[in-house]
Amino acid sequence: MSDGTWPYPFVERGSKLGVHAIAPGSTIPYLRRLLENGACFPVIKAVDNLSLLADVKALAPEVITIGRLTSSIEAAPNIMGADLAQLADSLVQLILNKIAVSPELQGGRVVDYWEVCNEPAPPGVAGYRRLAQLMILCMEKAERHGLKLGIFAFNAGTPEWAEMQAMVETGVFGRARQGGHILTLHEGVFHDWPIDQWWGHQIPGSPVVEGAGALCFRYRYLYHLLKMRGEVIPLVVSEFYPVRAGGPYTGFSPEEVARRVAWYDAEASKDYYHWAFCPFTIGPSPGWEHCNYEYAYPRLLEHMIAIRHRENARPGPEVPMGLPREQYARTYVLLPPGAGREWVEAILASGAWDRYRWTIGGSADDAGIGALDVRTVIAVNPRLWPGDLAQFFQTYYPGLRYIPIEAATPQDLARQLSTLNL
């Protein structure tokens, strides 16, 4: 839980346009030009060829750097059947192996964040929950070696609302904030769609979130949940597609690319936690030549220089929504699925309502949720719930007191509650 203080830096002024580089390409000349004109890239990401980041840091130490290593396991394959601890070991070991054979990477001064996976595609809610658990294990292992991670690197157009909820409920983002890690993801548009395609559209099951969209700014749905929990962490759109994800970019002039980037940049400036967006790519490797933005970067640098003094949103007091006005002890009598009115009347007949004003309901989430120091759940006939109810609370709402009661009839429940001593 946040104490209300933003523990990370933020981009105070200027553009949030960054660089994604497979080979260095013209990254360093572009950076020099910006510095000569009072501007700078906020983030530069390099893939495999990480010596570029040593050159970046030598020229502009303030640039946040992200390193990614391609591998056969970067998409967290077979997430449902994998041994998560073993997979986390393997993912972090790839980073350690790279550092061991690359003198310029030793000492932790070149790569600020390591993108530990890339475009995972877990199956549904259960898969995303497993993926979040994998990220927690990766962070724990990385911290033992003084490393900070960029977690998840979601594919564009993912995840869905229910999958976001499942991930958040694992506590992965609170754990990331505790360790100083960040979130990376990919977004943009496909085909010949406009940059604001489906912007303002809800995704299935989501609430209305101002400024969110199904493609660009999809991340705002996730951050809606993080704000409620006080678990906001920095975001880098580590692959951004202002035109036609996957290319080719032919038919889009530098001016059109700049127009699209300017629209996204202006909107991103409203989110203090948004550090940068990095068009894919500079220096494409063989097979990716059709995804080369170097033809447009000279025009994009003009955009960055022109808005170098723009004020971006600043972090304010972080007060999670739903915090209690003051601490109090809450007891929730949780009825199982299918319990009728007679069970509620039995609770009232027990005298518990008159004595304690206990909360009565049928939602396990309502019973467990809340930033309260003292939470008690009296679970009536927990065997009638699908799965292990005690394990559910331990996993998603740890720290509460759990009291199971088996009652054959409503009258039996009333009798047991009348003698219950809390």
Long-range contacts (C-beta under 8 A, 24 or more apart in sequence): 1-174, 1-229, 1-230, 1-231, 1-320, 1-371, 2-177, 2-230, 2-231, 2-232, 2-318, 2-320, 4-317, 4-318, 4-319, 5-318, 6-232, 6-272, 6-315, 6-318, 7-177, 7-180, 8-180, 8-182, 8-233, 8-234, 8-273, 9-64, 10-234, 10-272, 10-273, 10-275, 10-312, 10-314, 10-315, 11-42, 11-274, 11-275, 11-276, 11-312, 12-311, 12-312, 12-314, 13-308, 13-309, 13-310, 13-311, 13-312, 14-39, 14-40, 14-42, 14-304, 14-307, 14-308, 14-309, 14-310, 14-312, 15-39, 15-42, 15-265, 15-303, 15-304, 15-307, 15-308, 15-310, 16-42, 16-265, 16-268, 16-269, 16-274, 16-275, 16-276, 16-277, 16-312, 17-41, 17-42, 17-261, 17-265, 17-276, 17-277, 17-278, 17-279, 17-300, 17-303, 17-304, 18-42, 18-43, 18-44, 18-45, 18-236, 18-275, 18-276, 18-277, 18-278, 19-43, 19-44, 19-45, 19-278, 19-279, 19-282, 20-45, 20-47, 20-238, 20-239, 20-240, 20-278, 20-279, 20-280, 20-281, 20-282, 21-45, 21-46, 21-47, 21-49, 21-52, 21-281, 21-282, 21-283, 22-46, 22-47, 22-48, 22-49, 22-281, 22-282, 22-283, 22-284, 22-285, 22-288, 23-49, 23-282, 23-283, 23-284, 23-285, 24-49, 24-52, 24-55, 24-282, 24-283, 25-282, 25-283, 25-294, 26-282, 26-294, 26-297, 27-52, 27-56, 27-282, 27-283, 28-52, 28-55, 28-56, 28-59, 30-297, 30-301, 31-56, 31-59, 31-60, 31-63, 32-59, 33-301, 34-301, 34-304, 34-305, 35-59, 35-60, 37-305, 37-308, 38-305, 38-308, 39-301, 39-304, 39-305, 39-308, 41-276, 41-304, 42-275, 42-276, 43-236, 43-275, 43-276, 43-278, 44-278, 45-115, 45-236, 45-238, 45-278, 47-281, 49-283, 50-98, 50-102, 50-104, 50-105, 50-110, 50-111, 51-102, 51-104, 53-110, 53-111, 54-104, 54-105, 54-110, 57-109, 57-110, 64-112, 64-113, 64-236, 64-275, 64-276, 65-110, 65-111, 65-112, 65-113, 66-111, 66-112, 66-113, 66-114, 66-115, 66-150, 66-184, 66-236, 66-238, 67-95, 67-98, 67-105, 67-110, 67-111, 67-113, 67-114, 67-115, 68-114, 68-115, 68-118, 68-153, 68-238, 69-94, 69-95, 69-98, 69-114, 70-118, 74-117, 74-118, 74-119, 75-117, 75-118, 75-119, 75-120, 75-121, 76-117, 76-120, 76-122, 76-131, 76-134, 79-120, 79-122, 79-123, 79-127, 79-130, 79-131, 79-134, 80-122, 80-123, 80-126, 80-127, 80-130, 82-134, 84-130, 84-133, 84-134, 84-137, 85-137, 87-134, 88-134, 88-137, 88-138, 88-140, 88-141, 89-141, 91-116, 91-117, 91-138, 92-116, 92-138, 92-141, 92-142, 92-145, 92-147, 95-142, 95-147, 96-145, 108-146, 108-147, 112-148, 113-148, 113-149, 113-150, 113-181, 113-182, 113-184, 113-236, 114-142, 114-147, 114-148, 114-149, 114-150, 115-149, 115-150, 115-153, 115-184, 115-238, 116-142, 116-149, 116-150, 116-151, 116-153, 117-151, 117-152, 117-153, 118-153, 119-153, 119-154, 119-155, 119-186, 120-152, 120-153, 120-154, 120-155, 121-155, 121-158, 124-163, 125-162, 125-163, 125-166, 126-166, 127-163, 128-159, 128-163, 128-164, 128-166, 128-167, 129-166, 129-167, 129-169, 129-170, 131-167, 132-166, 132-167, 132-170, 132-172, 133-170, 133-172, 135-172, 135-176, 136-170, 136-171, 136-172, 136-175, 139-175, 139-176, 139-179, 139-181, 142-181, 143-179, 148-179, 148-180, 148-181, 148-182, 149-176, 149-181, 149-182, 150-181, 150-182, 150-183, 150-184, 150-236, 150-238, 151-176, 151-181, 151-182, 151-183, 151-184, 152-183, 152-184, 152-185, 153-184, 153-185, 153-186, 153-238, 154-185, 154-186, 155-186, 156-186, 156-187, 156-188, 156-190, 156-215, 156-239, 156-241, 156-245, 157-187, 157-214, 157-215, 157-218, 159-222, 160-203, 160-204, 160-205, 161-203, 161-204, 161-205, 161-206, 161-221, 162-205, 164-221, 164-222, 164-225, 165-225, 168-222, 168-225, 168-226, 168-229, 168-231, 169-396, 170-395, 170-396, 173-226, 173-229, 173-231, 173-232, 173-233, 174-229, 174-230, 174-231, 176-231, 176-233, 177-231, 177-232, 177-233, 181-233, 182-233, 182-234, 182-235, 182-236, 182-275, 183-219, 183-233, 183-234, 183-235, 183-236, 184-235, 184-236, 184-237, 184-238, 185-219, 185-235, 185-237, 185-238, 186-237, 186-238, 186-239, 186-240, 186-241, 186-280, 187-215, 187-216, 187-217, 187-218, 187-219, 187-237, 187-240, 187-241, 188-215, 188-216, 188-239, 188-240, 188-241, 188-242, 188-243, 188-245, 189-215, 189-216, 189-241, 189-242, 189-243, 189-244, 189-245, 190-215, 190-241, 190-244, 190-245, 190-246, 191-244, 192-244, 192-251, 195-242, 195-243, 195-260, 195-263, 195-264, 196-263, 211-267, 211-270, 216-264, 216-267, 217-267, 220-271, 223-271, 223-273, 227-318, 227-320, 227-321, 228-320, 228-321, 228-322, 229-320, 230-318, 230-319, 230-320, 232-273, 232-318, 233-273, 234-273, 234-274, 234-275, 235-271, 235-273, 235-274, 235-275, 236-275, 236-276, 236-277, 236-278, 237-274, 237-276, 237-277, 237-278, 238-278, 239-278, 239-280, 239-281, 240-264, 240-277, 240-278, 240-279, 240-280, 241-279, 241-280, 242-279, 245-280, 246-291, 247-288, 247-290, 247-291, 248-290, 248-291, 249-290, 249-291, 249-292, 249-293, 249-295, 249-296, 250-290, 252-296, 254-295, 254-296, 254-298, 254-299, 254-300, 255-299, 257-293, 257-296, 257-299, 257-300, 258-296, 258-299, 258-300, 258-302, 258-303, 261-300, 261-303, 262-303, 265-303, 265-307, 269-310, 269-312, 269-313, 270-313, 271-313, 272-312, 272-313, 272-314, 272-315, 272-316, 273-315, 320-371, 322-369, 322-370, 322-371, 323-371, 324-370, 324-371, 324-372, 327-372, 327-373, 327-374, 328-372, 328-374, 329-372, 329-373, 329-374, 329-375, 329-376, 330-359, 330-370, 330-372, 330-374, 330-375, 330-376, 331-356, 331-358, 331-359, 331-376, 331-377, 331-378, 331-422, 332-358, 332-359, 332-360, 332-361, 332-366, 332-367, 332-375, 332-376, 332-377, 332-378, 333-358, 333-359, 333-360, 333-361, 333-378, 333-380, 333-417, 334-361, 334-362, 334-363, 334-364, 334-367, 334-377, 334-378, 334-379, 334-380, 335-360, 335-361, 335-362, 335-380, 336-362, 336-379, 336-380, 336-381, 336-382, 336-384, 336-385, 337-362, 337-384, 337-385, 338-384, 339-380, 339-381, 342-410, 343-380, 343-410, 343-413, 345-410, 346-410, 346-411, 346-413, 346-414, 346-417, 347-413, 347-414, 347-417, 349-414, 350-413, 350-414, 350-415, 350-417, 350-418, 351-417, 351-418, 352-417, 352-418, 352-420, 356-422, 364-389, 364-392, 364-393, 365-396, 365-397, 367-393, 367-397, 368-393, 368-396, 368-397, 368-400, 369-397, 374-401, 375-399, 375-400, 375-401, 376-400, 376-401, 376-402, 376-403, 376-422, 377-401, 377-402, 377-403, 378-403, 378-405, 378-417, 378-420, 379-403, 379-404, 379-405, 380-405, 380-407, 380-413, 381-405, 381-406, 381-407
